[in-house]
Amino acid sequence: MLVLYSCPANTSNKHFVQVLHNEHPIPMPGCDGTDFCPLDVFKERIVAPHLKHDYNSVCNVKLEQQEQKPVASKLSQLFRWMFSLGNGDKRSLDEL
C-alpha cells in the first residue's frame, strides 16, 4: 500500500510517501533506504523510470491473447460455485 502524508507543522505543504506491505513499512532503496520519501523524490526516482515502459511491449500482449475469455469471468464462476455448494449444487470444479 502507498500512503501519502502531509507535514502539518511544515508551512511548505510538503508531502511524503510511505510503502507498507502487510501493514509494515518497507524501506525504499530509491529514497536512501528510508521509510518516508518526499513525494517529489519518490516521483523522480521510483515512479518516473517505470513510466517509460509500455505495457503491451513489456508483457508481449498480442491481439489474439486479448480476445481470450477474461480471467474475471472465470473468477466469478469460481466464486459462484464456491458459494453455491451449501445450496445443493453438485457441479464439479472441472465443469467451470
Secondary structure, DSSP 8 states (H G I E B T S, - for coil): -EEEEE-TT-TT--EEEEEEETTEE--BGGGTTBSEEEHHHHIIIIIHHHHT--HHHHTT--HHHHTS--HHHHHHHHHHHHHHGGGT----GGG-
